[in-house]
Amino acid sequence: MRDLAESGTQVFYTTHSSNFLSVANFDDIFIVRKGIDGTYIKFSDVNKFIVDFKIRTGTETDVETMKLYYMNAYENTGDSKSANEAFFAKKIILVEGHSESLLLPYFLKKLNFDFIKEGISIVCCGSKVEIDRFLRLYLEFGIPCYVIFDGDKRFDSDSQKRVISISRNKRLFLILDTEYTGDYPNNQVKPNYLGFEYRFEDNLNFTTSKKGLNLYREARKKYEIEHITIPTWLLNLIQKVKELPFEAQSILLELPTTPIVR
């Protein structure tokens, strides 16, 4: 179908299948939604992302390069299906890696919160570096997002890694919480994000060095056989996700408009 479009044929199609979507080609997507005031369409102009990128970084780029950035982020998620399905979601929870994307659905089910019925998608961004990229994209489509990330204070003793960790934290704070002045998040469940001072794995009520699928298996044993208490922050998280607005606002930066002098 894409080959047909690139040959010069204009193609329009409607779908409820994530198989026809791709974050890598986000500028081809138009989302039809029903709101309080009726039906409306949301889409993303890649040129707005280019302007935003220039303002934030001082770097010039073009349409092809910007789409390559998103294609790279998309391919590195390790779960591109969820990234596509999120375009159909009412709300999205963005997480760093597979530890969170595997355990969070398990926790929500244990707490009798049917996130699928609520229209919530959980998207693994692949790393903290890519969270803000996905966040900008989904918010541009008006889909409310909740972000979970690690502050990585465990690198505090390594000067080079410390600088990198703080820089990445600050980049997220600039979007999520402009009033926060710390270098690391403080484990508090905020209206639109939860940042762990150290790691997600350090806040599960048991000590572990495992990650991903191995962590998921260990956690199930801990909670179901040893009957360890599920972390209380999850109840607060559920409440904050429920309280997200019906429609999100764009966070892309824009150049100031010059008033017309008559």
URNORMO-V286823 format. One record per pair of residues at least 4 apart in sequence whose C-alpha atoms are under 7 Angstrom apart, sorted by the first residue. I is the first residue (numbers start at 1). J is the second residue. Records with the same first field share a line. If there is no record, write none. Layout:
I: J  J
This chain:
1: 5
2: 6
3: 7
4: 9
5: 9  10  11
18: 84  85
21: 84
22: 26  84
23: 70  71  74  84
24: 67  70  71  74
25: 67
26: 44
27: 44  45  46
29: 43
30: 41  42  43
31: 41  42  43
32: 39  40  41  42
33: 39  40  41
34: 38  39  40
35: 39
42: 141  142
43: 141
44: 140  141
46: 50  63
47: 51  63
48: 52
49: 53  252
50: 54  61  62  66
51: 55  254
52: 56  252  253  254
53: 57  59
54: 58  59  60
55: 253
61: 65  66
62: 66
63: 67
64: 68
65: 69
66: 70
67: 71
68: 72
69: 73
70: 74
71: 75
72: 76
73: 77  130
74: 80
75: 80
76: 126
77: 124  125  126
78: 126
79: 83  124
80: 84
81: 85
82: 86  122  123
83: 123
85: 89
86: 92  121
89: 119  120  121
90: 119  120  143
91: 119  120  121  143  144  145
92: 120  121  122  144  145  146
93: 121  122  123  145  146  147
94: 122  123  124  125  131  145  146  147  148
95: 100  101  123  124  125  147  148  149
96: 124  125  126  127  128  149
97: 101  124  125  126  127
98: 102  124  212
99: 103  211  212  213  215  216
100: 104
101: 122  123  124
102: 106  216
103: 107  216
104: 108
105: 109
106: 110
107: 111
108: 112  113
109: 113  114
114: 118
115: 119  120
116: 120
125: 130  131
126: 130
127: 131
128: 149
129: 168
130: 134
131: 135
132: 136  172
133: 137
134: 138
135: 139  145
136: 140  251  252
137: 141
138: 142  143
139: 143  144  248  249  250
140: 249  250
142: 247  248  249
143: 247  248
144: 244  245  247  248
146: 192  193  241
147: 192  193  194
148: 193  194  195
149: 194  195  196
150: 195  196  197  198  199  200
151: 165  169  184  185  195  196  197  198  199
152: 165  197  198  199
153: 184  197  198
154: 198
155: 161  162
156: 162
158: 162
159: 163
160: 164
161: 165
162: 166
163: 167
164: 168
165: 169
166: 170  183  184
167: 171
168: 172
169: 173  183  184
170: 174  183
172: 176
173: 177  178  180
174: 178
176: 192  193
184: 197
185: 195  196  197
186: 195  196  197
187: 194  195  196  197
188: 194  195
189: 193  194  233  236  237
190: 194
191: 240
196: 200
198: 202
201: 208
202: 207
204: 231
205: 231
210: 214  215
211: 215
212: 216
213: 217
214: 218
215: 219
216: 220
217: 221
218: 222
219: 223
220: 224
221: 225  226
222: 226  227  228
223: 227  228  229
233: 237
234: 238
235: 239
236: 240
237: 241
238: 242
239: 243
240: 244
